[in-house]
Amino acid sequence: MVADHAENFQVTRDFLANSSGGPTVLRILLGTQLRKLRQEKGISRHDAGYAIRASHAKISRMELGQVSFKHRDVEDLLKLYGVDDAGEREALLGLITSANAQGWWHQYSDVLPHWFGVYVGLEEAASVIRTFEVQFVPGLLQSEGYARSVIRLSRSAISEEDIDSRVQMRMHRQRRFTEGGGPRLWAVVDEAVLHRPYGDAAVMRGQIEHLIEMSRRPNITVQIATFTMGGHPAAGGPFSILRFPTPQLPDVVYLEQLSSSLYFDKYEDTSLYAQTMDHLATQAPPPSATEGILRSALERYDG
């Protein structure tokens, strides 16, 4: 048990020394380490919560990296979990300030739904994102004009200034994928997206041309789930799978709802979505056919 403990700590420390994932990934790393320590001791979330004068729900949020950490809480948990090694305690406690730092997206906090901020942080830390969309082009692949039309129709922005801020944020999110050495993005988009206009014909032409350009990038793969496929295993709706550059962090599945979101990181959940994405990618026309499908869709908006 002690050997496993030391190995987990060493992997975490080595990753942190080379991490550029930002505060969200640091919170997840710290939360993951706290969860492993708790489980090694066989302590329930309820008992851990009692030790820091909180609920089991707060322990769950801490272990998922969804909240900031108080120094006193982490100290008390490390004591409860029997972490006596001074070096390990110092390293874990030293993460707190960095983990609690604000990411660039907090400058948009006035227009950013609180539940979406967690996702943006995860997206910023991810090395691979696989996504399926049925309603519109995924945000990371939207042109500015198309993004503006989508945001305006969402009814969540109440002024032109709000719309401008949200468009700017969406464009900012794309930068990691268009700069050299960016993360991997694999998007499967339902063909219905190409037939559902957001904005006028000029906006749709611009969006499809943008999609063609993005699909040519070496780190971006786009597939179109065509109508000829018939039914497919992702009939339940859109989702994203995020993978991180360390085995210390589990894959995370993200499901966005109208006014909230869901996150899954247990293997039995994430593996099901990964299998579904694999089936989609296998059944859909290959990436080499994507540009031809998009050019055919472009003709719809010509003239």
Solvent accessible surface area in square Angstrom, and as a share of the most:
residue,aa,sasa,rsa
1,M,149,0.66
2,V,125,0.72
3,A,75,0.58
4,D,78,0.41
5,H,36,0.16
6,A,57,0.44
7,E,110,0.49
8,N,32,0.16
9,F,20,0.08
10,Q,68,0.30
11,V,52,0.30
12,T,2,0.01
13,R,113,0.41
14,D,70,0.36
15,F,28,0.12
16,L,41,0.20
17,A,84,0.65
18,N,128,0.66
19,S,33,0.21
20,S,115,0.74
21,G,10,0.10
22,G,27,0.26
23,P,18,0.12
24,T,1,0.01
25,V,1,0.00
26,L,27,0.13
27,R,32,0.12
28,I,13,0.06
29,L,2,0.01
30,L,0,0.00
31,G,0,0.00
32,T,5,0.03
33,Q,1,0.01
34,L,2,0.01
35,R,43,0.16
36,K,57,0.24
37,L,3,0.01
38,R,16,0.06
39,Q,107,0.47
40,E,47,0.21
41,K,115,0.49
42,G,69,0.66
43,I,31,0.16
44,S,53,0.34
45,R,84,0.31
46,H,121,0.54
47,D,79,0.41
48,A,0,0.00
49,G,0,0.00
50,Y,176,0.67
51,A,33,0.26
52,I,5,0.03
53,R,133,0.49
54,A,31,0.24
55,S,58,0.38
56,H,101,0.45
57,A,39,0.30
58,K,46,0.19
59,I,2,0.01
60,S,32,0.21
61,R,103,0.38
62,M,3,0.01
63,E,5,0.02
64,L,60,0.30
65,G,2,0.02
66,Q,55,0.24
67,V,41,0.24
68,S,71,0.46
69,F,6,0.03
70,K,133,0.56
71,H,91,0.41
72,R,150,0.55
73,D,7,0.04
74,V,0,0.00
75,E,63,0.28
76,D,42,0.22
77,L,3,0.02
78,L,0,0.00
79,K,159,0.67
80,L,68,0.34
81,Y,4,0.02
82,G,35,0.34
83,V,3,0.02
84,D,126,0.65
85,D,83,0.43
86,A,78,0.60
87,G,40,0.39
88,E,11,0.05
89,R,59,0.21
90,E,130,0.58
91,A,35,0.27
92,L,1,0.01
93,L,26,0.13
94,G,55,0.53
95,L,16,0.08
96,I,11,0.06
97,T,114,0.66
98,S,54,0.35
99,A,0,0.00
100,N,55,0.28
101,A,49,0.38
102,Q,140,0.62
103,G,12,0.12
104,W,55,0.19
105,W,7,0.02
106,H,67,0.30
107,Q,121,0.54
108,Y,24,0.09
109,S,72,0.46
110,D,119,0.62
111,V,22,0.13
112,L,24,0.12
113,P,45,0.28
114,H,163,0.73
115,W,43,0.15
116,F,30,0.12
117,G,14,0.13
118,V,31,0.18
119,Y,10,0.04
120,V,1,0.00
121,G,0,0.00
122,L,8,0.04
123,E,4,0.02
124,E,39,0.17
125,A,6,0.04
126,A,1,0.01
127,S,38,0.24
128,V,46,0.27
129,I,1,0.01
130,R,51,0.19
131,T,13,0.08
132,F,1,0.00
133,E,21,0.10
134,V,46,0.26
135,Q,77,0.34
136,F,61,0.26
137,V,2,0.01
138,P,10,0.07
139,G,17,0.16
140,L,10,0.05
141,L,0,0.00
142,Q,1,0.00
143,S,18,0.11
144,E,92,0.41
145,G,33,0.32
146,Y,0,0.00
147,A,0,0.00
148,R,62,0.23
149,S,16,0.10
150,V,11,0.07
151,I,1,0.01
152,R,111,0.41
153,L,113,0.56
154,S,57,0.37
155,R,219,0.80
156,S,72,0.46
157,A,17,0.13
158,I,159,0.81
159,S,48,0.31
160,E,99,0.44
161,E,136,0.61
162,D,30,0.15
163,I,8,0.04
164,D,51,0.27
165,S,24,0.16
166,R,41,0.15
167,V,2,0.01
168,Q,102,0.45
169,M,9,0.04
170,R,36,0.13
171,M,43,0.19
172,H,39,0.17
173,R,21,0.08
174,Q,11,0.05
175,R,126,0.46
176,R,63,0.23
177,F,1,0.00
178,T,47,0.27
179,E,108,0.48
180,G,84,0.81
181,G,88,0.85
182,G,21,0.21
183,P,15,0.10
184,R,83,0.30
185,L,1,0.00
186,W,69,0.24
187,A,0,0.00
188,V,0,0.00
189,V,0,0.00
190,D,21,0.11
191,E,31,0.14
192,A,25,0.19
193,V,1,0.00
194,L,3,0.01
195,H,67,0.30
196,R,89,0.32
197,P,81,0.51
198,Y,19,0.07
199,G,37,0.36
200,D,92,0.47
201,A,44,0.34
202,A,57,0.45
203,V,36,0.21
204,M,2,0.01
205,R,71,0.26
206,G,31,0.30
207,Q,1,0.00
208,I,1,0.01
209,E,88,0.40
210,H,41,0.18
211,L,0,0.00
212,I,5,0.03
213,E,95,0.43
214,M,3,0.01
215,S,27,0.17
216,R,147,0.54
217,R,77,0.28
218,P,134,0.85
219,N,24,0.12
220,I,5,0.03
221,T,16,0.09
222,V,3,0.01
223,Q,1,0.01
224,I,1,0.00
225,A,3,0.02
226,T,18,0.11
227,F,117,0.49
228,T,131,0.76
229,M,37,0.17
230,G,50,0.48
231,G,72,0.69
232,H,38,0.17
233,P,65,0.41
234,A,5,0.04
235,A,90,0.70
236,G,87,0.84
237,G,17,0.17
238,P,55,0.35
239,F,10,0.04
240,S,13,0.08
241,I,9,0.04
242,L,0,0.00
243,R,128,0.47
244,F,10,0.04
245,P,75,0.47
246,T,11,0.06
247,P,131,0.83
248,Q,15,0.07
249,L,8,0.04
250,P,43,0.27
251,D,27,0.14
252,V,12,0.07
253,V,0,0.00
254,Y,12,0.05
255,L,33,0.16
256,E,99,0.44
257,Q,87,0.39
258,L,183,0.91
259,S,85,0.55
260,S,44,0.29
261,S,18,0.11
262,L,75,0.37
263,Y,50,0.19
264,F,62,0.26
265,D,26,0.14
266,K,121,0.51
267,Y,169,0.64
268,E,118,0.53
269,D,47,0.24
270,T,9,0.05
271,S,20,0.13
272,L,110,0.55
273,Y,51,0.19
274,A,26,0.20
275,Q,100,0.44
276,T,19,0.11
277,M,0,0.00
278,D,69,0.36
279,H,98,0.44
280,L,0,0.00
281,A,21,0.17
282,T,114,0.66
283,Q,88,0.39
284,A,5,0.04
285,P,34,0.22
286,P,77,0.48
287,P,59,0.37
288,S,106,0.68
289,A,37,0.29
290,T,3,0.02
291,E,53,0.24
292,G,45,0.43
293,I,38,0.19
294,L,0,0.00
295,R,109,0.40
296,S,72,0.46
297,A,13,0.10
298,L,22,0.11
299,E,125,0.56
300,R,137,0.50
301,Y,20,0.08
302,D,81,0.42
303,G,119,1.14
